[in-house]
Amino acid sequence: MRVVIADDVRLLREGIASLVRDQGIEVVAQASTADELLAAVEEHDAHAGMAAAQLVRGLDPLVGPRRRHADVHDRHVGLVLVDRTE
């Protein structure tokens, strides 16, 4: 499985990526914004994205790929949201 990790805090993003890799999952990219997440998922043909909830609140994860490729109708990407509480 190929995943993209997204968080606006680099230290958290790298820590999550390390934990995910330790579980045998391939981290193909990291992103710090929702737009970077969508671009990386598309560029690396990732199966899933893991993101901080506040980073992608209100985002439809299929908007980016479908807008760029009108012929993509059954491209589904899982989006795992992680909520950081202060």
N, C-alpha and C positions, 0 to 999 in steps of 0.2 A: 504494500500500500504506500502511495506517495502522498505526503501532506505538506501544506504550507502553514507556518506558524505566524500569527500576527498579534502584535501588541505594541503600543506606543512607547513602552518602557523596555529599552534594549536588554537590560539585565534579566527581567522576567521572561522576555521572549527567548533569550539564549538558554535560560534555565529550563523552560518548558521543552525546548527543542532537545536538550540533552536528555531529559527524562523520557521523551518519546523515542529517541534513538535507542536508549537503553532497553526499550521494549521490543526492539527489532523493526521499528517502523522507519521508513526512509523519509527524512525531512529534506525536501527538494529546494525549499526557499524559505526566507523569513521576510516579513513585511512590517512596516510601521504605520500604515494607513489602510483604510478599506479599499481604496483604489489600487494600491500596491498589491493587496491580497488578491483581488480579482484578476489583476494582470498576471501575477505569479501562478495562480491556479491554472489559468489558460495557457501561459507560456510553457509550463512544466507538465501539463496534462495531469494535474494532481487529482487524486480521488477525493480529498477532503481538505478543508481549511479549519484551523483551530484559531479562534480569535477572542480577544477580550470583548465582552458584551458591549461595553460603552463605545468601542471602536466601530462596530458595525450595526449599531441600533438603527432599525428601520431599513436596512439594506436587504434587497432581494438578491441572493447570491447568483441567480441565473440571469439577471439583467445584463451584466457585463458580457458574458460569452454570447448570449443571444443577440445583443445589439451589434456586436462585431461580426458575427457569423449567422446570417439569416437562415442558413441551411442547418443549423444546429437546433434540433427540436427535442431530442431525447438525451441531452447532456445533463446529467444530474450530479451535482457536487454536494457532498455532505458538509455542513457547517456546524462545528462544535463551538459553543459559546462558553466562555469562562467568565464568571462574574466576580470581580474583585470588590470586596467590601472594605471600606475605610475603617 
